[in-house]
C-alpha cells in the first residue's frame, strides 16, 4: 500500500471509531434521560426504551450506509425529537401539553404504533424495492428557466419598493407595524407574494458559478430573502423549510453522519433555543442584550414540553 492509501485508510478507521463513539454516547445519554424522566409505570418505560433501541439500530445502519439519504436522516431525527424526546419529557409531568392526561395503556399502544410505523418505513423503503417504469423525460424539462427568474426578480424588486417601510420595520422588530388590511389579504401577502425571494434564493444557489454576475445575483437574492423572511424573527415552522432547504442546496458535500448530526443539533437544540428570539418586542438594536437575558432564563426542557412539540 502506498503512503496516501495508508493515510486514507487511517482516516476511514478514525471516522468509524468516531461514529461508534457517537452512537454509544447518544444511547447512554438518552438511556439516563429516560431513567430520570420515568413516569413510574414500567410498561411506559419499556415502550420508550424499545423505541429508543429502534432509533439507535436504524441510525447506526444509516450512519454506516454508503447510500446517502437525506429523507432517512430527516425521518430519524424527526422521529427522535417529536416521537421520543419530547414525549419522554412530557410523560413525566403526568399530563400532555394538549391537556390530555397520561394513560399507560394509550401511551404503550401509541409507542407500539410508532414502532410499527418506523420499522414499516425502512422495511418498505429498503427491503421491498419495487421497480416502477417511468416515461423518460428530456433533460431540458428540468433546467431552471432564466426568463421566469428574471420576471420574478423584477417583481420582487417592485414588491420590495412598494412595501419598503413595512419590510424594514418588521426586519428590525418582532412587533413590527400593521398594513391595516384584511386577514385574507395579509395571508396572501405573507404566504405567496412575500415568498417570491425563496425562488430567487433557491434558483441562484443552484446556478451559482464562479463568475462576477452570478455571485452578485446570488448575494442580492439572499439579501432580499433576509428582508422578506428574517431568520431571527420568523416562526420556527417557516425557519426550517426555508433556510434548511437553502443550506442543503448550497452545501452539496455531506454524508449521512454529518446530516444526522446537523439535524439533531437543529431540531433538538437550535430550534428550542431560537424561542429566545421569537418574542414580541424583540428589536435588532438591542438584540444581543435581550437574547442573552432570555437565554439565561430559558429552559430547553420547558420548550420541549410545550405545545409546539406535542407529538401525542
BELLIN-V80145 format. One record per pair of residues at least 24 apart in sequence whose C-alpha atoms are under 8 Angstrom apart, sorted by the first residue. I is the first residue (numbers start at 1). J is the second residue. If there is no record, write none. Layout:
I J
I J
//
This chain:
19 63
19 257
23 56
23 60
27 52
27 56
34 88
37 88
37 89
37 91
37 92
38 88
38 91
38 92
39 91
39 92
39 93
39 94
41 104
43 104
43 108
44 104
44 107
44 108
47 108
47 111
47 112
48 84
48 88
48 111
51 84
51 111
51 115
52 84
54 115
54 119
55 79
55 80
62 256
62 257
63 256
63 257
63 260
64 256
64 257
65 256
68 255
68 256
69 256
70 256
70 259
73 256
73 259
73 260
73 263
74 260
74 263
77 260
77 263
77 264
77 267
78 267
81 264
81 267
81 268
82 309
82 310
82 311
83 114
83 311
83 312
86 304
86 305
86 309
86 310
86 311
87 305
87 310
87 311
87 312
89 301
89 304
89 305
90 304
90 305
96 305
96 310
96 312
97 305
97 306
97 307
97 310
98 307
98 310
110 312
144 203
149 199
149 200
149 203
152 196
152 200
153 197
153 200
156 196
156 197
167 227
167 228
168 227
171 227
171 228
171 230
171 233
172 283
172 284
172 285
173 233
173 281
173 282
173 283
173 284
174 233
174 278
174 279
174 280
174 281
174 282
174 283
175 280
175 281
175 282
194 228
195 228
197 221
197 222
197 224
197 225
197 228
198 225
198 242
201 225
201 246
202 246
202 249
205 246
205 249
205 250
206 249
206 250
232 274
232 277
232 278
233 277
233 278
233 279
234 278
235 278
236 271
236 274
269 300
272 300
272 303
272 304
273 298
273 300
275 303
//
